[in-house]
Amino acid sequence: MKYAFKLLVAAFAAATSLSAQAHAGHDHPAHPHPGQSSFGDAATAAAPEGVTVSNCWIRALPNRLPSAAYFTLNNSGDRDAVLVGAQSKAFGKVMLHASKTVNGMAAMVHADKIEVPAGGNFEFAPGGHHVMLEQPTSELQVGKSLPITFWFDGDRALTSDCEIRSPASLK
């Protein structure tokens, strides 16, 4: 039973790694991704009213392959909140993405913005929306955490510590 579990974890990690390597050919709109410097100073940015980040985690992949962050945005405010990007000093590129099926093939597509309804939430989860994390500045260590800053319309920002989890993690 232990061997079967290890085999399953290895197969999942290999499939995830192949998916990450295929990322270079994913569908993008004609405009470039926003760069890390396209946002203001997170230390002085006000938080979006009523918005919180919960359960943030990063899937660690080996060999500095692209990773992904998953979390839930909660909006207890009385206005919709619009997520427009994210940044982290631990990665050279940070982008909002969604996983979709195109012609029977899984593909990642860039998301310009994510609307979180007033009084609602929006979940970023494996197989759906995620924050794509490319060009890590160091190896990701399972059990540690890294901060990610989430940017919203109006130059508002929230920073959340995100736990680094095994490649086999699904939640």
Backbone bond lengths (Angstrom), bond angles and torsions (degrees), N, CA, C in turn:
res aa  C-N    CA-C-N  psi(-1)  N-CA   C-N-CA  omega(-1)  CA-C   N-CA-C  phi
1 M - - - 1.447 - - 1.527 110.55 -
2 K 1.347 116.67 -42.61 1.454 120.84 178.95 1.526 110.49 -61.96
3 Y 1.333 116.45 -41.17 1.457 121.42 180.00 1.529 110.10 -63.09
4 A 1.331 117.38 -42.38 1.461 121.47 179.90 1.528 110.49 -63.10
5 F 1.334 116.87 -39.65 1.459 120.22 178.45 1.528 110.63 -65.22
6 K 1.341 116.71 -44.36 1.464 120.57 178.72 1.525 110.43 -62.17
7 L 1.325 116.83 -39.38 1.452 121.39 178.62 1.528 110.25 -64.90
8 L 1.328 116.76 -41.78 1.455 121.50 178.25 1.523 110.80 -63.10
9 V 1.331 117.43 -44.29 1.462 121.52 179.09 1.527 109.99 -63.06
10 A 1.319 117.73 -43.59 1.468 121.62 179.42 1.530 110.92 -63.06
11 A 1.330 116.71 -42.00 1.470 120.54 179.22 1.525 110.55 -64.86
12 F 1.330 116.62 -41.72 1.460 120.55 178.61 1.521 110.80 -63.61
13 A 1.322 117.04 -44.87 1.471 121.25 179.70 1.525 110.17 -62.17
14 A 1.331 117.25 -41.39 1.462 120.24 179.33 1.525 110.72 -64.86
15 A 1.318 117.16 -44.03 1.461 120.52 179.54 1.517 111.09 -64.23
16 T 1.330 116.54 -41.13 1.457 120.47 178.16 1.519 110.32 -64.67
17 S 1.321 116.92 -40.23 1.464 120.43 179.18 1.522 110.82 -63.84
18 L 1.322 117.17 -42.70 1.463 119.89 178.00 1.514 110.62 -63.49
19 S 1.318 116.61 -39.55 1.457 120.83 177.54 1.520 110.16 -62.32
20 A 1.324 117.29 -42.25 1.464 120.65 179.84 1.517 110.90 -66.63
21 Q 1.354 117.21 -38.54 1.454 119.57 179.27 1.522 110.61 -67.32
22 A 1.306 117.74 -31.66 1.458 121.36 178.67 1.520 111.73 -74.23
23 H 1.324 116.62 -9.49 1.457 121.86 -177.78 1.519 112.61 -54.80
24 A 1.318 118.10 -32.26 1.463 121.02 -176.60 1.521 111.70 -57.92
25 G 1.321 118.69 -26.58 1.453 120.82 -178.52 1.506 113.91 -99.66
26 H 1.331 118.61 14.82 1.454 118.45 -176.15 1.517 111.70 -74.28
27 D 1.302 115.68 163.72 1.451 123.56 -173.86 1.523 111.48 -75.91
28 H 1.321 116.19 127.86 1.451 122.53 176.71 1.512 109.84 -129.86
29 P 1.328 117.09 150.71 1.450 118.62 171.16 1.530 109.09 -70.85
30 A 1.323 117.16 172.52 1.456 121.51 -175.45 1.527 113.21 -66.67
31 H 1.324 118.37 -24.11 1.458 119.38 -178.26 1.523 111.25 -81.68
32 P 1.342 117.68 154.91 1.459 119.88 179.40 1.518 111.06 -75.21
33 H 1.329 115.59 159.03 1.465 120.56 173.65 1.504 109.32 -66.29
34 P 1.330 117.74 149.01 1.449 118.10 173.66 1.526 109.24 -66.57
35 G 1.305 116.53 140.13 1.461 120.70 179.06 1.515 110.45 -87.29
36 Q 1.303 115.67 169.35 1.455 120.40 179.45 1.532 110.88 -56.95
37 S 1.329 117.46 -35.00 1.459 120.65 -175.64 1.526 112.82 -80.97
38 S 1.327 118.40 -3.44 1.459 119.64 -177.70 1.521 112.24 -77.98
39 F 1.307 117.56 -4.38 1.455 121.65 178.13 1.518 109.52 -104.49
40 G 1.323 116.15 163.39 1.462 121.41 178.15 1.519 111.63 -77.43
41 D 1.304 115.32 -158.27 1.457 122.61 179.63 1.527 108.87 -91.49
42 A 1.321 116.54 113.11 1.469 120.84 -177.17 1.529 112.04 -61.19
43 A 1.323 116.82 -29.98 1.464 120.54 -178.06 1.524 112.19 -66.05
44 T 1.333 117.18 -26.96 1.466 119.95 -178.16 1.527 112.72 -107.77
45 A 1.325 117.60 -4.22 1.472 121.13 -178.37 1.525 110.71 -77.42
46 A 1.318 115.78 138.50 1.466 120.86 175.13 1.519 109.21 -74.93
47 A 1.318 116.15 149.99 1.466 120.88 176.74 1.525 109.23 -78.76
48 P 1.329 117.21 148.38 1.472 118.93 175.14 1.531 108.88 -66.84
49 E 1.306 116.23 135.36 1.459 121.17 -175.06 1.531 112.36 -61.37
50 G 1.334 116.19 124.71 1.459 122.11 175.82 1.517 115.82 79.91
51 V 1.332 118.89 2.14 1.464 121.16 -176.12 1.526 110.77 -100.52
52 T 1.320 115.42 134.33 1.467 121.81 175.63 1.527 108.94 -133.41
53 V 1.327 114.71 159.61 1.463 122.46 175.66 1.518 106.58 -112.65
54 S 1.325 117.40 132.62 1.465 119.72 177.68 1.526 110.48 -131.18
55 N 1.327 114.51 155.37 1.467 122.82 175.03 1.527 113.62 52.66
56 C 1.317 117.99 45.21 1.463 120.73 -178.90 1.528 109.91 -81.14
57 W 1.334 115.43 130.71 1.463 120.60 177.15 1.525 110.35 -147.39
58 I 1.310 114.72 155.79 1.463 122.73 -178.92 1.518 108.57 -119.69
59 R 1.326 116.35 132.18 1.465 120.22 174.91 1.528 107.37 -83.66
60 A 1.331 116.15 118.51 1.465 122.08 179.57 1.515 109.29 -83.64
61 L 1.317 116.35 125.71 1.451 120.71 175.29 1.530 108.79 -113.23
62 P 1.322 117.20 150.87 1.471 120.30 -176.73 1.535 112.44 -72.48
63 N 1.310 114.88 165.64 1.470 122.82 172.23 1.523 114.26 56.89
64 R 1.316 116.18 31.26 1.470 121.79 178.29 1.525 113.43 57.40
65 L 1.326 115.36 32.77 1.469 120.31 174.49 1.529 108.96 -70.23
66 P 1.336 118.13 158.72 1.462 119.77 176.03 1.528 110.46 -57.35
67 S 1.317 115.50 141.99 1.459 122.54 179.99 1.526 108.50 -117.68
68 A 1.325 115.89 -178.57 1.456 120.51 177.59 1.522 109.54 -141.18
69 A 1.330 115.07 149.13 1.464 121.69 175.83 1.521 108.35 -111.46
70 Y 1.331 114.91 142.23 1.455 122.66 -179.54 1.521 108.12 -129.69
71 F 1.329 117.29 148.37 1.461 121.50 -174.80 1.521 107.97 -175.04
72 T 1.322 115.81 177.64 1.458 121.19 173.84 1.517 108.34 -123.70
73 L 1.330 116.01 131.80 1.457 121.59 171.98 1.521 107.07 -95.64
74 N 1.328 116.38 126.12 1.459 122.45 179.73 1.524 107.89 -112.50
75 N 1.325 116.97 132.10 1.460 121.16 -179.00 1.522 109.68 -123.47
76 S 1.332 116.58 99.75 1.461 120.63 177.66 1.524 111.09 -90.98
77 G 1.318 117.16 2.07 1.463 121.82 179.77 1.515 112.09 -74.29
78 D 1.346 114.59 175.55 1.462 118.52 179.84 1.529 112.44 -102.38
79 R 1.352 116.36 12.26 1.465 121.79 174.11 1.516 109.20 -129.81
80 D 1.335 116.32 147.29 1.462 120.31 174.81 1.528 108.69 -60.27
81 A 1.328 116.79 145.63 1.463 122.59 174.90 1.526 106.95 -111.04
82 V 1.327 116.61 142.27 1.457 120.43 -177.82 1.525 109.45 -121.55
83 L 1.341 115.85 110.73 1.460 122.44 176.31 1.524 107.55 -77.45
84 V 1.345 117.10 126.95 1.464 120.23 -177.31 1.525 113.08 -116.73
85 G 1.330 117.44 -5.47 1.459 119.13 178.62 1.513 111.70 171.14
86 A 1.327 114.43 -179.61 1.456 121.12 179.06 1.520 108.33 -150.18
87 Q 1.326 116.60 161.78 1.450 120.79 177.41 1.524 110.08 -151.91
88 S 1.314 115.11 155.54 1.461 121.84 176.46 1.519 108.19 -156.47
89 K 1.323 116.70 134.24 1.465 121.05 177.93 1.529 111.05 -67.66
90 A 1.335 117.62 -14.00 1.464 121.96 -177.96 1.533 112.34 -82.83
91 F 1.358 117.33 -5.38 1.462 121.32 -177.58 1.524 110.36 -138.66
92 G 1.330 116.22 142.76 1.458 121.57 178.46 1.513 113.33 -73.19
93 K 1.347 117.33 -31.68 1.467 122.76 179.13 1.520 108.86 -133.28
94 V 1.330 115.38 133.95 1.460 121.91 178.36 1.526 106.78 -136.31
95 M 1.350 117.04 121.92 1.463 120.90 -173.92 1.524 111.81 -138.99
96 L 1.315 115.87 149.31 1.467 121.21 173.11 1.524 107.94 -82.39
97 H 1.324 115.85 130.99 1.471 121.08 -178.60 1.517 110.74 -137.59
98 A 1.324 113.78 162.19 1.466 121.74 171.40 1.515 107.77 -133.43
99 S 1.318 116.93 143.16 1.468 121.64 173.59 1.516 107.15 -92.70
100 K 1.327 115.26 132.50 1.464 120.73 179.57 1.515 108.55 -139.09
101 T 1.326 116.15 162.07 1.455 120.92 173.93 1.515 107.93 -103.14
102 V 1.345 115.21 122.02 1.454 121.60 -179.45 1.523 107.38 -123.71
103 N 1.338 116.96 119.16 1.468 122.31 -177.63 1.526 112.10 52.91
104 G 1.324 116.53 40.72 1.453 121.57 177.89 1.515 114.78 77.82
105 M 1.336 117.42 3.67 1.463 121.32 -179.19 1.527 109.23 -116.04
106 A 1.328 115.80 140.03 1.458 120.03 175.68 1.525 108.66 -70.73
107 A 1.325 115.92 136.42 1.458 121.07 179.59 1.523 109.38 -143.38
108 M 1.331 115.75 153.64 1.455 120.99 174.45 1.518 107.86 -105.93
109 V 1.328 116.25 135.48 1.449 120.99 178.23 1.525 108.99 -125.23
110 H 1.320 115.76 144.77 1.458 121.76 178.95 1.521 109.23 -68.76
111 A 1.319 116.63 141.21 1.460 122.03 174.91 1.530 107.65 -115.07
112 D 1.328 117.43 120.77 1.461 121.20 179.99 1.523 111.74 -70.29
113 K 1.324 115.85 -34.48 1.467 120.10 -178.36 1.520 109.53 -159.10
114 I 1.314 114.19 158.43 1.464 121.83 177.23 1.522 107.14 -129.61
115 E 1.314 116.78 123.52 1.462 120.36 179.50 1.526 109.73 -93.85
116 V 1.337 114.32 127.75 1.461 121.29 177.88 1.525 106.18 -109.39
117 P 1.333 117.79 112.05 1.464 120.05 -173.59 1.533 112.60 -65.75
118 A 1.319 115.10 148.15 1.469 120.87 175.08 1.529 108.36 -55.64
119 G 1.314 116.59 132.65 1.460 121.17 179.46 1.519 113.64 73.69
120 G 1.329 117.92 10.53 1.461 121.09 -176.81 1.519 112.28 -127.38
121 N 1.328 114.86 -165.63 1.458 119.96 178.06 1.525 109.14 -146.17
122 F 1.328 114.45 169.88 1.458 121.36 177.64 1.513 106.74 -141.37
123 E 1.342 116.01 124.96 1.463 120.51 -176.62 1.527 111.20 -101.45
124 F 1.320 114.76 130.53 1.461 123.26 171.29 1.521 104.97 -100.12
125 A 1.337 117.70 116.23 1.457 121.64 -172.85 1.519 110.75 -142.80
126 P 1.345 117.32 156.49 1.470 119.99 177.45 1.535 110.41 -51.92
127 G 1.320 115.55 135.73 1.455 121.09 -179.10 1.517 113.80 86.47
128 G 1.337 117.20 -2.19 1.467 121.45 -179.39 1.514 110.48 -133.97
129 H 1.308 116.00 -135.39 1.456 120.17 177.70 1.526 110.01 -71.62
130 H 1.327 115.62 148.59 1.466 121.55 177.41 1.526 108.94 -160.10
131 V 1.316 115.29 165.25 1.456 120.38 171.14 1.517 105.59 -99.56
132 M 1.335 116.34 118.05 1.457 122.46 179.54 1.518 108.46 -79.26
133 L 1.331 115.92 129.22 1.462 122.35 -177.09 1.522 108.34 -118.83
134 E 1.318 116.83 109.91 1.459 121.34 -177.99 1.524 110.73 -116.94
135 Q 1.319 114.48 159.99 1.460 123.14 177.03 1.538 112.48 55.39
136 P 1.343 116.91 59.79 1.469 118.78 178.34 1.525 110.26 -60.71
137 T 1.317 116.23 144.20 1.459 120.73 -179.21 1.524 111.91 -81.46
138 S 1.348 116.88 -14.48 1.463 121.65 175.95 1.530 108.36 -157.41
139 E 1.334 115.46 170.32 1.472 119.55 177.88 1.530 109.56 -64.49
140 L 1.321 116.63 138.23 1.460 121.07 176.99 1.521 108.96 -79.90
141 Q 1.319 116.69 133.17 1.454 121.47 -177.69 1.518 110.08 -110.11
142 V 1.348 115.45 115.31 1.457 121.25 179.92 1.527 108.91 -56.21
143 G 1.329 115.69 134.84 1.455 121.95 180.00 1.522 113.48 98.20
144 K 1.314 117.70 -20.44 1.472 121.62 176.68 1.524 107.93 -86.96
145 S 1.322 117.25 -178.59 1.458 120.33 175.48 1.525 109.60 -140.07
146 L 1.326 114.71 157.74 1.462 122.67 178.81 1.524 108.66 -133.70
147 P 1.339 117.30 145.00 1.466 118.99 177.06 1.531 111.83 -82.68
148 I 1.321 115.13 142.06 1.460 122.58 170.75 1.523 106.10 -126.64
149 T 1.331 116.14 134.55 1.457 120.95 176.53 1.518 108.05 -101.43
150 F 1.315 115.79 128.95 1.458 123.28 -179.87 1.529 107.68 -103.67
151 W 1.342 116.37 125.82 1.462 122.49 -176.40 1.524 110.64 -105.09
152 F 1.328 114.92 135.07 1.458 123.01 -178.40 1.524 110.03 -119.28
153 D 1.342 115.91 162.67 1.463 120.36 174.76 1.520 109.99 -47.41
154 G 1.328 115.73 149.01 1.461 120.24 177.46 1.519 113.10 79.56
155 D 1.344 117.89 21.25 1.472 122.27 -179.72 1.528 112.49 54.50
156 R 1.319 115.84 40.72 1.467 121.40 176.46 1.521 108.21 -102.80
157 A 1.327 116.22 147.43 1.461 118.88 -174.55 1.527 111.84 -145.84
158 L 1.326 114.18 151.17 1.474 123.46 173.22 1.517 106.97 -131.99
159 T 1.323 117.00 137.77 1.460 120.40 175.61 1.518 108.26 -113.95
160 S 1.321 115.62 135.56 1.463 121.25 -179.09 1.521 109.51 -131.77
161 D 1.331 116.53 139.29 1.460 120.69 172.08 1.519 107.91 -79.33
162 C 1.330 115.64 132.55 1.456 121.22 -176.13 1.525 108.90 -119.14
163 E 1.328 115.40 124.08 1.468 121.87 -179.10 1.521 110.33 -70.38
164 I 1.315 116.25 135.87 1.469 121.20 176.80 1.516 108.06 -88.38
165 R 1.338 115.82 124.73 1.462 121.63 -177.02 1.526 110.58 -119.71
166 S 1.303 114.66 166.65 1.474 123.95 -179.47 1.529 111.02 -61.09
167 P 1.346 117.00 153.79 1.466 120.35 176.03 1.523 113.18 -59.44
168 A 1.322 117.80 -22.71 1.464 121.50 -178.64 1.528 112.44 -83.36
169 S 1.330 118.02 -5.28 1.468 120.84 -177.77 1.519 111.30 -66.55
170 L 1.299 114.67 139.29 1.460 121.12 175.09 1.521 111.06 -116.12
171 K 1.325 118.28 -16.37 1.467 123.82 179.48 1.490 110.35 -147.76
